[in-house]
Amino acid sequence: MDFQSLQPGTRVGVATRYCAFAMLSTAANFAVQAVVVQMAPSPNLMPSILAGTAAGFGLKYFLDKRWIFFDRYTSHGDEMLKAALYGLFSVLTTLIFWGFEIAFWTVWKTELAKYTGGAIGLAIGYVSKYALDRKFVFKPEEA
């Protein structure tokens, strides 16, 4: 692969950054969860899950906005709407991921099946999320 294909406007460049940003946001999510568990050990997982989700969401939103869709700030109201839509689409695509993971586990009842379903669900979810974000959240400027 040549470096030209990784440039901002190319499909390979966008896909490469999108995958990298998904991994970074996942790592941030898990790291924040680990910190929360260490700082406030609790049998309740919700505080760590919520903190991790917020960290991963914030990082992914910023990276996607700046380096995937090259979206510029316009106003507080527009940014709030974009963040809300981005969050809604995140929830919807997470349901796709969970649905595949749970379905594969239910049918085959193995760890391999669970993770295979999860991987398929994540792939479908991320492709869907990109399309939804491009069409509804970070719309290209009208000419």
C-alpha positions as CSV (number, residue, x, y, z in Angstrom):
1,M,0.0,0.0,0.0
2,D,1.4,3.4,-0.9
3,F,1.1,6.4,1.4
4,Q,-1.0,8.3,-1.1
5,S,-3.9,6.0,-0.4
6,L,-3.8,6.9,3.3
7,Q,-4.4,10.7,2.6
8,P,-7.4,12.4,4.0
9,G,-9.7,12.3,1.0
10,T,-9.2,8.7,0.0
11,R,-11.4,5.8,1.0
12,V,-8.5,3.8,2.3
13,G,-7.4,6.8,4.4
14,V,-10.8,7.3,5.9
15,A,-11.3,3.6,6.5
16,T,-7.9,3.3,8.1
17,R,-8.5,6.3,10.4
18,Y,-12.0,5.1,11.2
19,C,-10.8,1.7,12.3
20,A,-7.9,3.2,14.3
21,F,-10.3,5.7,16.0
22,A,-12.7,2.8,16.9
23,M,-9.8,1.0,18.6
24,L,-8.6,4.1,20.4
25,S,-12.1,4.9,21.7
26,T,-12.5,1.3,22.9
27,A,-9.1,1.4,24.6
28,A,-10.1,4.7,26.3
29,N,-13.4,3.2,27.4
30,F,-11.7,0.2,29.0
31,A,-8.9,2.3,30.5
32,V,-11.4,4.6,32.2
33,Q,-13.4,1.7,33.4
34,A,-10.3,0.2,35.0
35,V,-9.4,3.5,36.7
36,V,-12.9,3.8,38.1
37,V,-12.9,0.3,39.4
38,Q,-9.5,0.9,41.1
39,M,-10.6,4.2,42.6
40,A,-14.0,3.2,43.8
41,P,-14.3,-0.6,43.9
42,S,-17.9,-1.7,43.9
43,P,-19.8,-4.8,43.0
44,N,-22.0,-2.5,40.8
45,L,-20.4,-2.2,37.4
46,M,-22.6,0.8,36.2
47,P,-20.3,3.6,37.4
48,S,-17.3,2.2,35.5
49,I,-19.4,1.3,32.4
50,L,-20.9,4.8,32.3
51,A,-17.6,6.6,32.8
52,G,-15.9,4.4,30.2
53,T,-18.7,4.9,27.7
54,A,-18.6,8.7,28.2
55,A,-14.8,8.7,27.6
56,G,-15.0,6.5,24.6
57,F,-17.9,8.4,23.1
58,G,-16.3,11.8,23.7
59,L,-13.0,10.8,22.1
60,K,-14.7,9.0,19.1
61,Y,-17.0,12.0,18.5
62,F,-14.0,14.4,18.5
63,L,-11.9,12.2,16.2
64,D,-14.7,11.5,13.8
65,K,-15.8,15.1,13.6
66,R,-12.2,16.4,13.0
67,W,-10.5,13.6,11.1
68,I,-13.2,11.5,9.4
69,F,-15.8,14.1,8.3
70,F,-13.7,17.3,8.6
71,D,-16.6,19.0,10.2
72,R,-16.3,22.6,11.4
73,Y,-17.9,24.2,14.4
74,T,-20.9,26.3,13.6
75,S,-22.8,27.0,16.8
76,H,-23.6,25.6,20.2
77,G,-27.0,24.5,19.0
78,D,-25.7,22.7,16.0
79,E,-23.0,21.0,18.0
80,M,-25.6,19.8,20.6
81,L,-27.8,18.4,17.8
82,K,-24.8,16.7,16.2
83,A,-23.7,15.1,19.5
84,A,-27.3,14.0,20.2
85,L,-27.7,12.4,16.8
86,Y,-24.2,10.8,17.0
87,G,-25.2,9.4,20.4
88,L,-28.5,8.1,19.1
89,F,-26.8,6.3,16.2
90,S,-24.2,4.9,18.6
91,V,-27.0,3.3,20.6
92,L,-28.7,1.9,17.6
93,T,-25.5,0.4,16.2
94,T,-24.6,-1.0,19.6
95,L,-27.9,-2.8,19.6
96,I,-26.8,-4.4,16.3
97,F,-23.5,-5.5,17.8
98,W,-25.2,-6.9,21.0
99,G,-27.9,-8.6,18.9
100,F,-25.4,-10.6,16.8
101,E,-23.3,-11.4,19.9
102,I,-26.3,-12.7,21.9
103,A,-27.8,-14.5,18.9
104,F,-24.5,-16.4,18.2
105,W,-24.1,-17.3,21.8
106,T,-27.8,-18.4,22.1
107,V,-27.5,-20.7,19.0
108,W,-24.0,-22.2,19.5
109,K,-23.3,-21.5,23.2
110,T,-19.5,-21.2,22.8
111,E,-17.1,-18.4,23.4
112,L,-15.9,-18.6,19.8
113,A,-19.5,-18.2,18.5
114,K,-20.1,-15.3,20.9
115,Y,-17.0,-13.4,19.7
116,T,-17.6,-14.3,16.1
117,G,-21.1,-12.8,16.4
118,G,-19.7,-9.8,18.2
119,A,-17.2,-9.2,15.4
120,I,-19.8,-9.5,12.7
121,G,-22.1,-7.2,14.7
122,L,-19.4,-4.7,15.2
123,A,-18.5,-4.6,11.5
124,I,-22.1,-4.1,10.5
125,G,-22.6,-1.5,13.3
126,Y,-19.5,0.5,12.3
127,V,-20.3,0.5,8.6
128,S,-23.9,1.5,9.4
129,K,-22.7,4.2,11.9
130,Y,-20.4,5.7,9.3
131,A,-23.2,5.9,6.8
132,L,-25.7,7.4,9.3
133,D,-23.2,9.9,10.6
134,R,-22.2,11.0,7.1
135,K,-25.9,11.4,6.0
136,F,-27.4,12.9,9.1
137,V,-24.8,14.2,11.6
138,F,-21.8,15.5,9.7
139,K,-23.6,16.4,6.4
140,P,-21.3,17.7,3.7
141,E,-21.8,21.4,3.0
142,E,-24.4,22.1,0.3
143,A,-22.9,23.8,-2.8
